[in-house]
Amino acid sequence: MTTTLPEARRPPEAADRDRPHRSSRVTGRRNWAGGLAGWLWLVVVAVPLYWTLITSLKAQSRYYAENPLVPPADPTLDNYRLVIESDFLRYFANSVVVTVGAVVPAVVLSFMAAYAIVRGRRMRVLRAMNGLFLMGLAIPLQATVIPVYLIIIKLQLYDSLLALILPSVAFAVPLSVLVLANFVRDVPNELFDSMRVDGAGEWATMWRLAAPLTRPAILTVTIFNALTLWNGFLLPLVLTQSPQRRTLPLALWTFQGQYGVNVPAVLAAVVLTTLPVLILYAFGRRQLLSGLTAGFSR
């Protein structure tokens, strides 16, 4: 004779087996609207990239005579040769110097400031500094161009790469401090206490404990600031004048004349300028996305 236990007395495993698997049915449904929107967005992003690449392989004389979305019948690398021969390596070196020279001190200063704010949160001065950094996020770059220009003139740094590095460091610090402070705050206090018991000072604790545990955040702010500075256009336009101090975004004007624009050469320069950014993003996209998500989700 078979007896059936009441639902309240039945083992949990049996109840789970008899319960309909609603989650499997829900997850099995296909989101056609989301998939269609994803494909549309892919087309919106991919078509300009495709057009940029095929146009950079066209001759300037054939650019207006052919369909812009049809690949060239006789692709040529003359545009890339023209770009490289037009001091592209000089502009590339200037961009590297400005990017590295601004990112490295900005990340180091931001990490030390974030550590001081988190570990010394009871000090009134550090709380005020944290509020000052947060206020820096509300000030756009465009609103400070004239004051920055006057300061650079007073310091006699106009038309130099240092004139681009110093303001870039200042504008990169606020967001970097915000992201790094959230990661430093997640480090357990027990680890700091154990380092203090072992006789380590704050300096050793910061670099031997906090820095290795916040490596994803450090990579995040490094990649994000590097991408921002590499694509920067406003500061080089305002703070430099001679062609020897141009960076890559500003150097694209070289292929623009008074009565026309060499579109294939401009797009070839765009492709060469974008390659380092794509390589950097390909290697650090996981750290970038995870770090930004953690930094803004709290």
Secondary structure as UniProt FT lines:
FT   TURN            7..9
FT   HELIX           12..18
FT   HELIX           22..28
FT   HELIX           32..56
FT   HELIX           60..63
FT   TURN            64..65
FT   TURN            68..69
FT   HELIX           78..83
FT   HELIX           84..88
FT   HELIX           89..119
FT   TURN            120..122
FT   HELIX           124..136
FT   TURN            137..138
FT   HELIX           141..144
FT   HELIX           145..154
FT   TURN            155..156
FT   TURN            158..159
FT   HELIX           161..185
FT   HELIX           189..197
FT   TURN            198..199
FT   HELIX           202..205
FT   HELIX           206..210
FT   HELIX           211..213
FT   HELIX           215..230
FT   HELIX           234..239
FT   HELIX           243..245
FT   HELIX           248..251
FT   HELIX           252..255
FT   HELIX           263..296
//
